[in-house]
Amino acid sequence: MADLVFSIANQRHPEIIGLHKGLKRDTLEISVIMDRVIAKLAQDRYQTGEELAKDLRNCLNIIKKNK
């Protein structure tokens, strides 16, 4: 258990693109959003739901354009 807590606190999370085969390299925007959502420092995370929603909408628009 201590190893898990240490890992969460001190190591970077795995890249989301590598965790799900359905995600393509052209959807890196999702990875950027997730990095910010789970950032270790509060000041690096989204400060409001509006900020997150805006980035998610922009990401969706980019994905739709690329199809």
BAGUDREN-225938 format. One record per residue: residue number from 1; x, y, z of N, C-alpha, C in turn. Coordinates in Angstrom, 2 decimals, padded with zeros to 5 digits. Layout:
<rs>
<r><i>NUM</i><n_east>X</n_east><n_north>Y</n_north><n_up>Z</n_up><ca_east>X</ca_east><ca_north>Y</ca_north><ca_up>Z</ca_up><c_east>X</c_east><c_north>Y</c_north><c_up>Z</c_up></r>
...
</rs>
This chain:
<rs>
<r><i>1</i><n_east>000.82</n_east><n_north>-001.19</n_north><n_up>000.00</n_up><ca_east>000.00</ca_east><ca_north>000.00</ca_north><ca_up>000.00</ca_up><c_east>000.87</c_east><c_north>001.26</c_north><c_up>000.00</c_up></r>
<r><i>2</i><n_east>001.92</n_east><n_north>001.23</n_north><n_up>000.78</n_up><ca_east>002.81</ca_east><ca_north>002.40</ca_north><ca_up>000.84</ca_up><c_east>003.44</c_east><c_north>002.67</c_north><c_up>-000.52</c_up></r>
<r><i>3</i><n_east>003.76</n_east><n_north>001.61</n_north><n_up>-001.26</n_up><ca_east>004.34</ca_east><ca_north>001.78</ca_north><ca_up>-002.60</ca_up><c_east>003.35</c_east><c_north>002.47</c_north><c_up>-003.53</c_up></r>
<r><i>4</i><n_east>002.08</n_east><n_north>002.09</n_north><n_up>-003.44</n_up><ca_east>001.05</ca_east><ca_north>002.70</ca_north><ca_up>-004.28</ca_up><c_east>000.91</c_east><c_north>004.19</c_north><c_up>-003.97</c_up></r>
<r><i>5</i><n_east>000.83</n_east><n_north>004.53</n_north><n_up>-002.71</n_up><ca_east>000.70</ca_east><ca_north>005.93</ca_north><ca_up>-002.31</ca_up><c_east>001.92</c_east><c_north>006.72</c_north><c_up>-002.76</c_up></r>
<r><i>6</i><n_east>003.10</n_east><n_north>006.16</n_north><n_up>-002.60</n_up><ca_east>004.32</ca_east><ca_north>006.83</ca_north><ca_up>-003.04</ca_up><c_east>004.28</c_east><c_north>007.05</c_north><c_up>-004.55</c_up></r>
<r><i>7</i><n_east>003.86</n_east><n_north>006.02</n_north><n_up>-005.28</n_up><ca_east>003.79</ca_east><ca_north>006.11</ca_north><ca_up>-006.73</ca_up><c_east>002.83</c_east><c_north>007.21</c_north><c_up>-007.17</c_up></r>
<r><i>8</i><n_east>001.66</n_east><n_north>007.26</n_north><n_up>-006.58</n_up><ca_east>000.67</ca_east><ca_north>008.28</ca_north><ca_up>-006.93</ca_up><c_east>001.21</c_east><c_north>009.67</c_north><c_up>-006.65</c_up></r>
<r><i>9</i><n_east>001.88</n_east><n_north>009.83</n_north><n_up>-005.52</n_up><ca_east>002.38</ca_east><ca_north>011.14</ca_north><ca_up>-005.12</ca_up><c_east>003.60</c_east><c_north>011.59</c_north><c_up>-005.89</c_up></r>
<r><i>10</i><n_east>004.40</n_east><n_north>010.67</n_north><n_up>-006.39</n_up><ca_east>005.70</ca_east><ca_north>011.06</ca_north><ca_up>-006.92</ca_up><c_east>005.98</c_east><c_north>010.70</c_north><c_up>-008.37</c_up></r>
<r><i>11</i><n_east>005.17</n_east><n_north>009.84</n_north><n_up>-008.95</n_up><ca_east>005.45</ca_east><ca_north>009.43</ca_north><ca_up>-010.32</ca_up><c_east>004.36</c_east><c_north>009.92</c_north><c_up>-011.27</c_up></r>
<r><i>12</i><n_east>004.77</n_east><n_north>010.10</n_north><n_up>-012.50</n_up><ca_east>003.83</ca_east><ca_north>010.53</ca_north><ca_up>-013.53</ca_up><c_east>002.91</c_east><c_north>009.37</c_north><c_up>-013.90</c_up></r>
<r><i>13</i><n_east>001.69</n_east><n_north>009.69</n_north><n_up>-014.20</n_up><ca_east>000.71</ca_east><ca_north>008.69</ca_north><ca_up>-014.62</ca_up><c_east>001.02</c_east><c_north>008.18</c_north><c_up>-016.03</c_up></r>
<r><i>14</i><n_east>000.53</n_east><n_north>006.99</n_north><n_up>-016.38</n_up><ca_east>000.74</ca_east><ca_north>006.49</ca_north><ca_up>-017.74</ca_up><c_east>-000.04</c_east><c_north>007.36</c_north><c_up>-018.74</c_up></r>
<r><i>15</i><n_east>000.47</n_east><n_north>007.43</n_north><n_up>-019.95</n_up><ca_east>-000.22</ca_east><ca_north>008.21</ca_north><ca_up>-020.99</ca_up><c_east>-001.53</c_east><c_north>007.52</c_north><c_up>-021.34</c_up></r>
<r><i>16</i><n_east>-002.60</n_east><n_north>008.29</n_north><n_up>-021.42</n_up><ca_east>-003.92</ca_east><ca_north>007.74</ca_north><ca_up>-021.71</ca_up><c_east>-003.97</c_east><c_north>007.07</c_north><c_up>-023.08</c_up></r>
<r><i>17</i><n_east>-003.23</n_east><n_north>007.61</n_north><n_up>-024.03</n_up><ca_east>-003.23</ca_east><ca_north>007.04</ca_north><ca_up>-025.39</ca_up><c_east>-002.72</c_east><c_north>005.60</c_north><c_up>-025.35</c_up></r>
<r><i>18</i><n_east>-001.76</n_east><n_north>005.31</n_north><n_up>-024.50</n_up><ca_east>-001.23</ca_east><ca_north>003.97</ca_north><ca_up>-024.40</ca_up><c_east>-002.14</c_east><c_north>003.01</c_north><c_up>-023.65</c_up></r>
<r><i>19</i><n_east>-003.11</n_east><n_north>003.53</n_north><n_up>-022.92</n_up><ca_east>-004.00</ca_east><ca_north>002.68</ca_north><ca_up>-022.12</ca_up><c_east>-005.22</c_east><c_north>002.20</c_north><c_up>-022.89</c_up></r>
<r><i>20</i><n_east>-005.58</n_east><n_north>002.89</n_north><n_up>-023.94</n_up><ca_east>-006.79</ca_east><ca_north>002.55</ca_north><ca_up>-024.68</ca_up><c_east>-006.48</c_east><c_north>002.46</c_north><c_up>-026.16</c_up></r>
<r><i>21</i><n_east>-006.63</n_east><n_north>001.28</n_north><n_up>-026.73</n_up><ca_east>-006.26</ca_east><ca_north>001.06</ca_north><ca_up>-028.13</ca_up><c_east>-007.13</c_east><c_north>001.86</c_north><c_up>-029.09</c_up></r>
<r><i>22</i><n_east>-008.32</n_east><n_north>002.26</n_north><n_up>-028.67</n_up><ca_east>-009.22</ca_east><ca_north>003.02</ca_north><ca_up>-029.54</ca_up><c_east>-008.80</c_east><c_north>004.46</c_north><c_up>-029.74</c_up></r>
<r><i>23</i><n_east>-007.92</n_east><n_north>004.95</n_north><n_up>-028.90</n_up><ca_east>-007.46</ca_east><ca_north>006.33</ca_north><ca_up>-029.04</ca_up><c_east>-006.29</c_east><c_north>006.38</c_north><c_up>-030.01</c_up></r>
<r><i>24</i><n_east>-006.34</n_east><n_north>007.34</n_north><n_up>-030.89</n_up><ca_east>-005.30</ca_east><ca_north>007.47</ca_north><ca_up>-031.90</ca_up><c_east>-004.35</c_east><c_north>008.60</c_north><c_up>-031.51</c_up></r>
<r><i>25</i><n_east>-003.22</n_east><n_north>008.62</n_north><n_up>-032.16</n_up><ca_east>-002.24</ca_east><ca_north>009.67</ca_north><ca_up>-031.91</ca_up><c_east>-002.78</c_east><c_north>011.05</c_north><c_up>-032.29</c_up></r>
<r><i>26</i><n_east>-003.76</n_east><n_north>011.11</n_north><n_up>-033.19</n_up><ca_east>-004.30</ca_east><ca_north>012.42</ca_north><ca_up>-033.57</ca_up><c_east>-005.27</c_east><c_north>012.97</c_north><c_up>-032.54</c_up></r>
<r><i>27</i><n_east>-005.48</n_east><n_north>012.25</n_north><n_up>-031.46</n_up><ca_east>-006.33</ca_east><ca_north>012.74</ca_north><ca_up>-030.39</ca_up><c_east>-005.50</c_east><c_north>013.09</c_north><c_up>-029.16</c_up></r>
<r><i>28</i><n_east>-004.34</n_east><n_north>013.64</n_north><n_up>-029.39</n_up><ca_east>-003.47</ca_east><ca_north>014.03</ca_north><ca_up>-028.29</ca_up><c_east>-004.10</c_east><c_north>015.09</c_north><c_up>-027.40</c_up></r>
<r><i>29</i><n_east>-005.07</n_east><n_north>015.81</n_north><n_up>-027.95</n_up><ca_east>-005.75</ca_east><ca_north>016.84</ca_north><ca_up>-027.15</ca_up><c_east>-006.37</c_east><c_north>016.21</c_north><c_up>-025.90</c_up></r>
<r><i>30</i><n_east>-006.88</n_east><n_north>014.99</n_north><n_up>-026.03</n_up><ca_east>-007.48</ca_east><ca_north>014.30</ca_north><ca_up>-024.88</ca_up><c_east>-006.42</c_east><c_north>014.08</c_north><c_up>-023.80</c_up></r>
<r><i>31</i><n_east>-005.24</n_east><n_north>013.70</n_north><n_up>-024.22</n_up><ca_east>-004.15</ca_east><ca_north>013.48</ca_north><ca_up>-023.28</ca_up><c_east>-003.78</c_east><c_north>014.76</c_north><c_up>-022.55</c_up></r>
<r><i>32</i><n_east>-003.75</n_east><n_north>015.86</n_north><n_up>-023.27</n_up><ca_east>-003.42</ca_east><ca_north>017.16</ca_north><ca_up>-022.66</ca_up><c_east>-004.47</c_east><c_north>017.53</c_north><c_up>-021.61</c_up></r>
<r><i>33</i><n_east>-005.74</n_east><n_north>017.31</n_north><n_up>-021.94</n_up><ca_east>-006.82</ca_east><ca_north>017.62</ca_north><ca_up>-020.99</ca_up><c_east>-006.71</c_east><c_north>016.73</c_north><c_up>-019.76</c_up></r>
<r><i>34</i><n_east>-006.48</n_east><n_north>015.44</n_north><n_up>-019.97</n_up><ca_east>-006.38</ca_east><ca_north>014.53</ca_north><ca_up>-018.83</ca_up><c_east>-005.18</c_east><c_north>014.86</c_north><c_up>-017.95</c_up></r>
<r><i>35</i><n_east>-004.08</n_east><n_north>015.26</n_north><n_up>-018.57</n_up><ca_east>-002.91</ca_east><ca_north>015.67</ca_north><ca_up>-017.77</ca_up><c_east>-003.29</c_east><c_north>016.80</c_north><c_up>-016.84</c_up></r>
<r><i>36</i><n_east>-004.06</n_east><n_north>017.74</n_north><n_up>-017.35</n_up><ca_east>-004.44</ca_east><ca_north>018.88</ca_north><ca_up>-016.52</ca_up><c_east>-005.48</c_east><c_north>018.49</c_north><c_up>-015.46</c_up></r>
<r><i>37</i><n_east>-006.39</n_east><n_north>017.60</n_north><n_up>-015.80</n_up><ca_east>-007.42</ca_east><ca_north>017.15</ca_north><ca_up>-014.85</ca_up><c_east>-006.80</c_east><c_north>016.47</c_north><c_up>-013.63</c_up></r>
<r><i>38</i><n_east>-005.78</n_east><n_north>015.66</n_north><n_up>-013.87</n_up><ca_east>-005.20</ca_east><ca_north>014.89</ca_north><ca_up>-012.76</ca_up><c_east>-003.83</c_east><c_north>015.40</c_north><c_up>-012.32</c_up></r>
<r><i>39</i><n_east>-003.56</n_east><n_north>016.65</n_north><n_up>-012.63</n_up><ca_east>-002.28</ca_east><ca_north>017.25</ca_north><ca_up>-012.21</ca_up><c_east>-002.13</c_east><c_north>017.15</c_north><c_up>-010.69</c_up></r>
<r><i>40</i><n_east>-000.93</n_east><n_north>016.93</n_north><n_up>-010.25</n_up><ca_east>-000.66</ca_east><ca_north>016.78</ca_north><ca_up>-008.82</ca_up><c_east>-000.84</c_east><c_north>018.09</c_north><c_up>-008.04</c_up></r>
<r><i>41</i><n_east>-000.45</n_east><n_north>019.19</n_north><n_up>-008.65</n_up><ca_east>-000.57</ca_east><ca_north>020.49</ca_north><ca_up>-007.98</ca_up><c_east>-001.88</c_east><c_north>021.16</c_north><c_up>-008.34</c_up></r>
<r><i>42</i><n_east>-002.59</n_east><n_north>021.66</n_north><n_up>-007.34</n_up><ca_east>-003.90</ca_east><ca_north>022.27</ca_north><ca_up>-007.56</ca_up><c_east>-003.85</c_east><c_north>023.42</c_north><c_up>-008.57</c_up></r>
<r><i>43</i><n_east>-002.79</n_east><n_north>024.20</n_north><n_up>-008.53</n_up><ca_east>-002.71</ca_east><ca_north>025.34</ca_north><ca_up>-009.44</ca_up><c_east>-002.53</c_east><c_north>024.92</c_north><c_up>-010.90</c_up></r>
<r><i>44</i><n_east>-002.14</n_east><n_north>023.67</n_north><n_up>-011.12</n_up><ca_east>-001.99</ca_east><ca_north>023.16</ca_north><ca_up>-012.49</ca_up><c_east>-003.27</c_east><c_north>022.54</c_north><c_up>-013.03</c_up></r>
<r><i>45</i><n_east>-004.27</n_east><n_north>022.31</n_north><n_up>-012.16</n_up><ca_east>-005.54</ca_east><ca_north>021.72</ca_north><ca_up>-012.58</ca_up><c_east>-006.51</c_east><c_north>022.80</c_north><c_up>-013.03</c_up></r>
<r><i>46</i><n_east>-007.58</n_east><n_north>022.36</n_north><n_up>-013.67</n_up><ca_east>-008.65</ca_east><ca_north>023.29</ca_north><ca_up>-014.04</ca_up><c_east>-009.20</c_east><c_north>023.91</c_north><c_up>-012.77</c_up></r>
<r><i>47</i><n_east>-009.44</n_east><n_north>025.20</n_north><n_up>-012.80</n_up><ca_east>-009.95</ca_east><ca_north>025.88</ca_north><ca_up>-011.63</ca_up><c_east>-011.48</c_east><c_north>025.92</c_north><c_up>-011.61</c_up></r>
<r><i>48</i><n_east>-012.09</n_east><n_north>025.74</n_north><n_up>-012.78</n_up><ca_east>-013.56</ca_east><ca_north>025.73</ca_north><ca_up>-012.85</ca_up><c_east>-014.01</c_east><c_north>024.66</c_north><c_up>-013.84</c_up></r>
<r><i>49</i><n_east>-015.25</n_east><n_north>024.26</n_north><n_up>-013.68</n_up><ca_east>-015.86</ca_east><ca_north>023.34</ca_north><ca_up>-014.63</ca_up><c_east>-015.99</c_east><c_north>023.97</c_north><c_up>-016.00</c_up></r>
<r><i>50</i><n_east>-016.17</n_east><n_north>025.28</n_north><n_up>-016.02</n_up><ca_east>-016.29</ca_east><ca_north>025.99</ca_north><ca_up>-017.30</ca_up><c_east>-015.01</c_east><c_north>025.86</c_north><c_up>-018.13</c_up></r>
<r><i>51</i><n_east>-013.87</n_east><n_north>025.98</n_north><n_up>-017.48</n_up><ca_east>-012.58</ca_east><ca_north>025.82</ca_north><ca_up>-018.18</ca_up><c_east>-012.48</c_east><c_north>024.44</c_north><c_up>-018.80</c_up></r>
<r><i>52</i><n_east>-012.82</n_east><n_north>023.42</n_north><n_up>-018.02</n_up><ca_east>-012.76</ca_east><ca_north>022.05</ca_north><ca_up>-018.50</ca_up><c_east>-013.74</c_east><c_north>021.84</c_north><c_up>-019.65</c_up></r>
<r><i>53</i><n_east>-014.97</n_east><n_north>022.32</n_north><n_up>-019.49</n_up><ca_east>-015.98</ca_east><ca_north>022.16</ca_north><ca_up>-020.53</ca_up><c_east>-015.54</c_east><c_north>022.82</c_north><c_up>-021.84</c_up></r>
<r><i>54</i><n_east>-014.94</n_east><n_north>023.99</n_north><n_up>-021.74</n_up><ca_east>-014.46</ca_east><ca_north>024.70</ca_north><ca_up>-022.94</ca_up><c_east>-013.41</c_east><c_north>023.86</c_north><c_up>-023.67</c_up></r>
<r><i>55</i><n_east>-012.44</n_east><n_north>023.34</n_north><n_up>-022.93</n_up><ca_east>-011.40</ca_east><ca_north>022.53</ca_north><ca_up>-023.55</ca_up><c_east>-011.97</c_east><c_north>021.23</c_north><c_up>-024.14</c_up></r>
<r><i>56</i><n_east>-012.94</n_east><n_north>020.63</n_north><n_up>-023.46</n_up><ca_east>-013.55</ca_east><ca_north>019.41</ca_north><ca_up>-023.98</ca_up><c_east>-014.32</c_east><c_north>019.70</c_north><c_up>-025.28</c_up></r>
<r><i>57</i><n_east>-015.03</n_east><n_north>020.82</n_north><n_up>-025.33</n_up><ca_east>-015.74</ca_east><ca_north>021.20</ca_north><ca_up>-026.57</ca_up><c_east>-014.75</c_east><c_north>021.43</c_north><c_up>-027.70</c_up></r>
<r><i>58</i><n_east>-013.66</n_east><n_north>022.15</n_north><n_up>-027.41</n_up><ca_east>-012.65</ca_east><ca_north>022.39</ca_north><ca_up>-028.43</ca_up><c_east>-012.04</c_east><c_north>021.08</c_north><c_up>-028.91</c_up></r>
<r><i>59</i><n_east>-011.78</n_east><n_north>020.18</n_north><n_up>-028.00</n_up><ca_east>-011.22</ca_east><ca_north>018.88</ca_north><ca_up>-028.34</ca_up><c_east>-012.17</c_east><c_north>018.10</c_north><c_up>-029.25</c_up></r>
<r><i>60</i><n_east>-013.44</n_east><n_north>018.10</n_north><n_up>-028.91</n_up><ca_east>-014.44</ca_east><ca_north>017.42</ca_north><ca_up>-029.72</ca_up><c_east>-014.49</c_east><c_north>018.00</c_north><c_up>-031.12</c_up></r>
<r><i>61</i><n_east>-014.43</n_east><n_north>019.32</n_north><n_up>-031.23</n_up><ca_east>-014.43</ca_east><ca_north>019.96</ca_north><ca_up>-032.55</ca_up><c_east>-013.21</c_east><c_north>019.54</c_north><c_up>-033.37</c_up></r>
<r><i>62</i><n_east>-012.05</n_east><n_north>019.45</n_north><n_up>-032.74</n_up><ca_east>-010.83</ca_east><ca_north>019.03</ca_north><ca_up>-033.44</ca_up><c_east>-010.98</c_east><c_north>017.59</c_north><c_up>-033.92</c_up></r>
<r><i>63</i><n_east>-011.50</n_east><n_north>016.72</n_north><n_up>-033.06</n_up><ca_east>-011.68</ca_east><ca_north>015.32</ca_north><ca_up>-033.43</ca_up><c_east>-012.65</c_east><c_north>015.20</c_north><c_up>-034.60</c_up></r>
<r><i>64</i><n_east>-013.73</n_east><n_north>015.95</n_north><n_up>-034.56</n_up><ca_east>-014.71</ca_east><ca_north>015.91</ca_north><ca_up>-035.65</ca_up><c_east>-014.09</c_east><c_north>016.38</c_north><c_up>-036.97</c_up></r>
<r><i>65</i><n_east>-013.25</n_east><n_north>017.41</n_north><n_up>-036.91</n_up><ca_east>-012.58</ca_east><ca_north>017.92</ca_north><ca_up>-038.11</ca_up><c_east>-011.65</c_east><c_north>016.88</c_north><c_up>-038.73</c_up></r>
<r><i>66</i><n_east>-011.00</n_east><n_north>016.10</n_north><n_up>-037.88</n_up><ca_east>-010.00</ca_east><ca_north>015.14</ca_north><ca_up>-038.35</ca_up><c_east>-010.62</c_east><c_north>013.85</c_north><c_up>-038.90</c_up></r>
<r><i>67</i><n_east>-011.92</n_east><n_north>013.69</n_north><n_up>-038.78</n_up><ca_east>-012.56</ca_east><ca_north>012.45</ca_north><ca_up>-039.28</ca_up><c_east>-012.95</c_east><c_north>012.58</c_north><c_up>-040.71</c_up></r>
</rs>
